[in-house]
Amino acid sequence: GGDVEYVASAGTCVRVLEELVLCDEGIGDTGVEILVRDSNIPPNGGLGSITHLDLSRNDIGCLYLSGDEAVQSLEEHQHVWSSLLSAVSHDIHSLLLAGNGLGPQGAAIICDHMAQWSYIAHLSLSGCFLADNGAVELSIGLESCASITHLDLSR
């Protein structure tokens, strides 16, 4: 949590932040909530200036928790993905979410935002448990997003 809180408060020491790489940090859903809630990254505040966002392999929206913990509810996953994707800049060029628990519902949420991302060229969703339903959702979203040149859906 501390590293994400530090990044979220970067507005006090950074003029413009275009690239944010937090892959393999294990920030989970809580880290995403902190990042979205507390970010004040210049010049637009929030995550507004970031054109390259890498949150790969961070246990975000994990479908199953380790050990004896229960499966998280679908509503929690939808809330986390919705809040993150709503905070992403319309000018995003590269969004890397590989290795997180996106699932078919998260793919549908991505599709809801794709039409707003005019410049996105690279979308990495490998290992995100999309299943057939998620792939269908993405194919619908791709119809409204002609800028994508690299799409990674590998397992």
Backbone as JSON, one array per atom type, in Angstrom:
{
  "sequence": "GGDVEYVASAGTCVRVLEELVLCDEGIGDTGVEILVRDSNIPPNGGLGSITHLDLSRNDIGCLYLSGDEAVQSLEEHQHVWSSLLSAVSHDIHSLLLAGNGLGPQGAAIICDHMAQWSYIAHLSLSGCFLADNGAVELSIGLESCASITHLDLSR",
  "N": [[0.8, -1.19, 0.0], [1.97, 1.28, 0.7], [3.8, 2.1, -1.35], [2.09, 2.59, -3.5], [0.54, 4.65, -2.45], [2.51, 6.6, -2.32], [3.08, 6.99, -5.06], [0.56, 7.87, -5.87], [0.49, 10.36, -4.69], [2.19, 11.82, -6.23], [1.83, 14.22, -7.52], [2.86, 16.39, -6.18], [5.53, 16.55, -6.76], [6.11, 16.11, -9.43], [6.03, 17.3, -12.73], [4.82, 16.54, -15.25], [3.51, 13.42, -15.84], [3.78, 10.75, -17.86], [4.12, 8.04, -18.19], [3.44, 5.19, -16.35], [4.55, 2.57, -14.57], [3.8, -0.18, -12.83], [4.11, -2.9, -12.63], [4.03, -6.27, -11.39], [3.9, -5.63, -8.66], [2.03, -6.37, -6.82], [-0.23, -4.89, -6.0], [-2.98, -5.21, -5.93], [-6.61, -5.02, -5.5], [-7.03, -3.08, -3.54], [-4.81, -1.38, -3.84], [-5.34, -0.35, -6.4], [-7.67, 1.08, -5.85], [-6.64, 3.05, -4.11], [-4.85, 4.32, -5.86], [-6.58, 5.34, -7.83], [-8.32, 6.93, -6.28], [-6.65, 8.74, -4.84], [-4.83, 9.86, -6.61], [-3.16, 12.56, -8.07], [-1.98, 13.39, -10.49], [-0.08, 15.5, -12.46], [-0.65, 17.02, -15.72], [-3.39, 17.11, -15.48], [-4.58, 16.06, -13.21], [-5.72, 13.22, -11.27], [-5.4, 10.24, -13.16], [-4.97, 11.38, -15.53], [-2.9, 12.35, -17.33], [-1.42, 10.21, -18.12], [-0.12, 8.16, -20.59], [0.89, 5.68, -20.99], [0.24, 2.88, -19.26], [1.07, 0.42, -17.04], [-0.03, -2.17, -15.34], [0.4, -4.81, -14.97], [0.21, -8.18, -13.74], [-0.65, -7.9, -10.95], [-2.46, -8.91, -9.14], [-5.0, -7.85, -9.34], [-8.45, -7.72, -9.13], [-8.63, -10.44, -8.58], [-9.79, -13.64, -9.29], [-9.95, -15.87, -7.66], [-9.04, -16.2, -4.32], [-6.06, -16.89, -2.46], [-5.37, -19.81, -0.43], [-7.69, -20.49, 2.21], [-9.52, -18.5, 1.8], [-12.52, -16.85, 0.72], [-14.21, -16.69, -2.49], [-14.1, -13.64, -4.2], [-16.76, -11.25, -4.59], [-18.63, -10.69, -7.61], [-19.54, -8.1, -7.93], [-17.63, -6.55, -6.58], [-15.4, -6.89, -8.24], [-16.3, -5.69, -10.62], [-16.62, -3.06, -9.73], [-13.96, -2.3, -9.1], [-12.63, -2.56, -11.6], [-14.2, -0.8, -13.14], [-13.8, 1.69, -11.84], [-11.02, 2.03, -12.18], [-10.73, 2.0, -15.04], [-12.32, 4.14, -15.73], [-10.81, 6.2, -14.78], [-8.64, 6.24, -16.44], [-6.85, 7.99, -18.91], [-8.25, 9.63, -21.8], [-6.41, 9.82, -23.74], [-4.82, 7.59, -23.66], [-2.25, 5.41, -24.74], [-1.08, 2.96, -24.4], [-2.08, 0.17, -22.64], [-1.56, -2.05, -20.22], [-2.56, -4.88, -18.78], [-2.04, -7.47, -18.18], [-2.17, -10.75, -16.72], [-3.9, -10.32, -14.56], [-7.03, -10.62, -12.76], [-9.21, -10.21, -14.75], [-11.41, -11.33, -16.26], [-14.53, -12.24, -18.02], [-16.46, -10.27, -17.43], [-14.95, -8.02, -16.78], [-13.78, -7.62, -19.26], [-15.98, -6.77, -20.69], [-16.39, -4.31, -19.44], [-14.07, -2.98, -20.23], [-14.64, -2.77, -22.95], [-16.74, -0.94, -22.86], [-15.32, 1.39, -22.48], [-13.56, 1.61, -24.6], [-14.26, 3.05, -26.95], [-13.79, 5.64, -26.21], [-11.07, 5.86, -26.07], [-9.07, 7.21, -28.06], [-6.45, 6.99, -29.02], [-5.33, 4.58, -28.34], [-3.05, 2.01, -28.83], [-1.84, -0.3, -27.99], [-2.91, -3.04, -26.27], [-2.81, -5.17, -23.65], [-3.91, -8.15, -22.5], [-3.22, -10.63, -21.66], [-3.46, -13.78, -20.04], [-5.68, -13.14, -18.44], [-8.0, -14.46, -17.79], [-10.19, -14.39, -19.62], [-11.92, -16.03, -21.14], [-14.34, -17.45, -23.47], [-16.59, -15.77, -23.56], [-15.53, -13.27, -22.78], [-13.78, -12.79, -24.89], [-15.58, -12.48, -26.97], [-16.88, -10.14, -26.11], [-14.7, -8.34, -26.3], [-14.27, -8.37, -29.08], [-16.5, -7.0, -29.94], [-16.01, -4.48, -28.8], [-13.69, -3.76, -30.18], [-14.62, -3.01, -32.64], [-15.26, -0.34, -32.4], [-12.88, 0.87, -32.02], [-10.46, 1.66, -33.76], [-7.76, 2.23, -33.57], [-6.1, 0.36, -32.35], [-3.22, -1.53, -32.61], [-1.8, -3.57, -31.54], [-2.75, -6.37, -29.87], [-2.88, -8.4, -27.16], [-3.93, -11.44, -26.25], [-3.11, -13.79, -25.25], [-2.73, -16.86, -23.35]],
  "CA": [[0.0, 0.0, 0.0], [2.77, 2.49, 0.83], [4.35, 2.51, -2.64], [1.0, 3.14, -4.3], [0.21, 5.94, -1.87], [3.56, 7.52, -2.73], [2.85, 7.29, -6.47], [-0.68, 8.64, -5.95], [0.75, 11.73, -4.27], [3.29, 12.33, -7.06], [1.52, 15.55, -8.02], [3.62, 17.41, -5.47], [6.93, 16.62, -7.17], [6.25, 15.78, -10.84], [5.3, 18.23, -13.59], [3.98, 15.75, -16.16], [3.83, 12.0, -15.78], [3.14, 10.11, -19.01], [4.28, 6.59, -18.13], [3.4, 4.65, -15.0], [4.77, 1.13, -14.6], [3.7, -0.78, -11.5], [3.92, -4.33, -12.83], [4.59, -7.19, -10.39], [3.98, -4.99, -7.34], [1.04, -6.96, -5.93], [-1.05, -3.83, -5.4], [-4.33, -5.72, -5.73], [-7.75, -4.12, -5.61], [-6.83, -1.96, -2.62], [-3.87, -0.46, -4.48], [-6.04, 0.35, -7.48], [-8.57, 2.06, -5.23], [-5.8, 4.16, -3.64], [-4.32, 5.01, -7.04], [-7.66, 6.09, -8.46], [-8.88, 7.91, -5.34], [-5.71, 9.73, -4.33], [-3.9, 10.37, -7.62], [-3.25, 13.94, -8.52], [-0.84, 13.44, -11.38], [-0.21, 16.65, -13.34], [-1.27, 18.33, -15.48], [-4.85, 17.02, -15.45], [-5.06, 15.42, -11.99], [-6.08, 11.82, -11.47], [-4.46, 9.53, -14.04], [-5.27, 12.03, -16.79], [-1.81, 12.6, -18.28], [-0.69, 8.97, -18.4], [-0.38, 7.55, -21.9], [1.35, 4.28, -20.89], [-0.05, 2.38, -17.92], [1.35, -1.01, -16.92], [-0.42, -2.73, -14.05], [0.45, -6.26, -15.18], [0.51, -9.13, -12.67], [-0.81, -7.21, -9.67], [-3.55, -9.51, -8.35], [-6.18, -6.98, -9.39], [-9.65, -8.45, -9.49], [-8.36, -11.88, -8.55], [-11.01, -14.44, -9.29], [-9.91, -16.74, -6.48], [-8.03, -15.83, -3.35], [-5.25, -18.03, -2.04], [-5.71, -20.42, 0.85], [-9.09, -20.79, 2.51], [-10.36, -17.31, 1.65], [-13.65, -17.03, -0.2], [-14.19, -16.04, -3.8], [-14.64, -12.28, -4.11], [-18.01, -11.08, -5.33], [-18.57, -10.09, -8.93], [-19.75, -6.66, -7.79], [-16.35, -5.94, -6.23], [-14.55, -6.85, -9.44], [-16.82, -4.69, -11.54], [-16.33, -1.74, -9.18], [-12.52, -2.02, -9.23], [-12.3, -2.33, -13.01], [-14.89, 0.41, -13.59], [-13.14, 2.89, -11.32], [-9.72, 2.16, -12.84], [-10.85, 2.34, -16.45], [-12.89, 5.49, -15.81], [-9.74, 7.15, -14.46], [-7.64, 6.22, -17.5], [-6.94, 9.12, -19.85], [-8.75, 9.42, -23.16], [-5.22, 9.82, -24.59], [-4.0, 6.41, -23.37], [-1.68, 4.75, -25.92], [-0.7, 1.6, -24.06], [-2.69, -0.28, -21.4], [-1.08, -3.41, -19.98], [-3.24, -5.43, -17.61], [-1.79, -8.91, -18.24], [-1.99, -11.5, -15.48], [-4.84, -9.92, -13.52], [-8.31, -11.32, -12.83], [-10.18, -9.39, -15.48], [-12.6, -12.13, -16.53], [-15.41, -11.75, -19.07], [-17.14, -9.04, -17.01], [-13.98, -6.95, -16.93], [-13.64, -7.38, -20.7], [-17.15, -5.96, -21.07], [-16.14, -2.95, -18.94], [-13.07, -2.4, -21.14], [-15.35, -2.42, -24.18], [-17.5, 0.28, -22.61], [-14.41, 2.53, -22.51], [-12.71, 1.6, -25.8], [-14.63, 4.1, -27.91], [-13.25, 6.91, -25.71], [-9.61, 5.83, -26.15], [-8.79, 7.51, -29.46], [-5.07, 6.76, -29.42], [-4.78, 3.33, -27.81], [-2.45, 1.14, -29.85], [-1.37, -1.55, -27.37], [-3.75, -3.53, -25.18], [-2.34, -6.49, -23.25], [-4.82, -8.81, -21.57], [-2.83, -12.04, -21.59], [-3.63, -14.4, -18.73], [-6.69, -12.4, -17.68], [-9.2, -15.29, -17.59], [-11.27, -13.8, -20.41], [-12.82, -17.07, -21.63], [-14.99, -17.16, -24.75], [-17.47, -14.61, -23.41], [-14.71, -12.07, -22.77], [-13.27, -12.58, -26.25], [-16.71, -11.94, -27.74], [-17.02, -8.74, -25.68], [-13.6, -7.56, -26.89], [-14.47, -8.22, -30.52], [-17.49, -5.93, -30.09], [-15.33, -3.23, -28.48], [-12.71, -3.44, -31.21], [-15.31, -2.37, -33.76], [-15.3, 1.11, -32.17], [-11.53, 1.32, -31.64], [-9.61, 1.32, -34.9], [-6.37, 2.61, -33.34], [-5.33, -0.74, -31.77], [-2.33, -2.25, -33.53], [-1.25, -4.72, -30.82], [-3.69, -6.9, -28.9], [-2.35, -9.64, -26.61], [-4.93, -12.22, -25.51], [-2.53, -15.1, -24.99], [-2.97, -17.38, -22.01]],
  "C": [[0.83, 1.25, 0.0], [3.32, 2.99, -0.48], [3.28, 3.15, -3.5], [0.59, 4.5, -3.77], [1.24, 6.99, -2.26], [3.36, 7.95, -4.18], [1.61, 8.18, -6.61], [-0.47, 10.1, -5.57], [1.83, 12.4, -5.11], [3.05, 13.73, -7.58], [2.32, 16.64, -7.34], [5.05, 17.54, -5.98], [7.15, 16.35, -8.67], [5.43, 16.77, -11.66], [4.32, 17.52, -14.51], [4.44, 14.31, -16.08], [3.05, 11.33, -16.9], [3.17, 8.6, -18.93], [4.31, 6.14, -16.68], [3.47, 3.13, -15.1], [4.8, 0.62, -13.17], [3.51, -2.28, -11.62], [4.62, -5.13, -11.72], [4.73, -6.58, -9.01], [2.97, -5.55, -6.35], [0.11, -5.96, -5.28], [-2.49, -4.26, -5.16], [-5.41, -4.66, -5.88], [-7.58, -2.89, -4.73], [-5.89, -0.92, -3.21], [-4.49, 0.32, -5.61], [-6.96, 1.42, -6.9], [-7.8, 3.28, -4.72], [-5.32, 4.98, -4.82], [-5.39, 5.88, -7.68], [-8.16, 7.22, -7.56], [-7.92, 9.05, -5.04], [-4.77, 10.33, -5.37], [-4.22, 11.81, -7.98], [-2.07, 14.2, -9.44], [-1.03, 14.57, -12.39], [-0.18, 16.23, -14.81], [-2.77, 18.24, -15.24], [-5.42, 16.48, -14.14], [-5.47, 13.99, -12.3], [-5.0, 11.09, -12.26], [-4.48, 10.15, -15.44], [-4.14, 12.24, -17.77], [-1.09, 11.33, -18.71], [-1.11, 8.39, -19.73], [0.07, 6.1, -21.95], [1.15, 3.84, -19.45], [0.14, 0.87, -17.9], [1.06, -1.45, -15.49], [-0.44, -4.26, -14.12], [0.81, -7.0, -13.9], [0.49, -8.47, -11.29], [-1.93, -7.76, -8.81], [-4.76, -8.59, -8.27], [-7.37, -7.82, -9.84], [-9.46, -9.95, -9.48], [-9.64, -12.66, -8.43], [-11.08, -15.34, -8.07], [-8.77, -16.3, -5.59], [-7.28, -17.08, -2.91], [-5.73, -18.57, -0.69], [-7.19, -20.7, 1.0], [-10.02, -19.6, 2.34], [-11.42, -17.53, 0.58], [-13.43, -16.31, -1.52], [-14.79, -14.64, -3.65], [-15.9, -12.16, -4.97], [-17.78, -10.38, -6.66], [-18.71, -8.58, -8.85], [-18.44, -5.94, -7.44], [-15.45, -5.83, -7.45], [-15.02, -5.76, -10.39], [-16.51, -3.28, -11.04], [-14.86, -1.37, -9.37], [-12.17, -1.7, -10.68], [-12.97, -1.06, -13.53], [-14.19, 1.66, -13.11], [-11.78, 3.1, -11.97], [-9.87, 2.65, -14.27], [-11.51, 3.7, -16.66], [-11.82, 6.55, -15.56], [-8.68, 7.24, -15.56], [-7.92, 7.34, -18.5], [-7.54, 8.71, -21.19], [-7.59, 9.32, -24.14], [-4.32, 8.61, -24.35], [-3.53, 5.77, -24.68], [-1.44, 3.27, -25.65], [-1.27, 1.25, -22.69], [-2.37, -1.75, -21.22], [-1.66, -3.92, -18.66], [-3.03, -6.93, -17.5], [-1.66, -9.52, -16.84], [-2.85, -11.05, -14.31], [-6.16, -10.65, -13.74], [-9.39, -10.5, -13.49], [-11.49, -10.14, -15.71], [-13.48, -11.53, -17.61], [-16.12, -10.44, -18.71], [-16.21, -7.84, -17.13], [-13.75, -6.6, -18.39], [-14.8, -6.52, -21.19], [-16.97, -4.51, -20.62], [-15.1, -2.26, -19.81], [-13.76, -1.94, -22.42], [-16.16, -1.14, -24.03], [-16.63, 1.53, -22.73], [-13.63, 2.65, -23.81], [-13.02, 2.73, -26.77], [-14.06, 5.46, -27.51], [-11.73, 7.0, -25.87], [-9.18, 5.99, -27.61], [-7.42, 7.06, -29.93], [-4.53, 5.4, -28.99], [-4.3, 2.44, -28.96], [-2.12, -0.23, -29.29], [-2.25, -1.89, -26.18], [-3.32, -4.95, -24.86], [-3.24, -7.05, -22.16], [-4.48, -10.29, -21.45], [-2.99, -12.55, -20.16], [-4.65, -13.72, -17.86], [-8.01, -13.16, -17.53], [-10.41, -14.78, -18.36], [-12.33, -14.81, -20.83], [-13.49, -16.62, -22.94], [-15.86, -15.91, -24.66], [-16.69, -13.3, -23.44], [-14.15, -11.75, -24.14], [-14.37, -12.0, -27.14], [-16.91, -10.47, -27.4], [-15.94, -7.86, -26.32], [-13.79, -7.36, -28.39], [-15.5, -7.12, -30.8], [-16.83, -4.57, -29.85], [-14.34, -2.8, -29.55], [-13.34, -2.77, -32.43], [-15.31, -0.84, -33.63], [-13.92, 1.68, -31.87], [-10.52, 0.89, -32.7], [-8.13, 1.58, -34.66], [-5.51, 1.45, -32.81], [-4.53, -1.45, -32.85], [-1.73, -3.49, -32.87], [-2.24, -5.15, -29.74], [-3.17, -8.26, -28.45], [-3.42, -10.31, -25.76], [-4.41, -13.61, -25.18], [-2.8, -15.55, -23.55], [-1.7, -17.29, -21.24]]
}
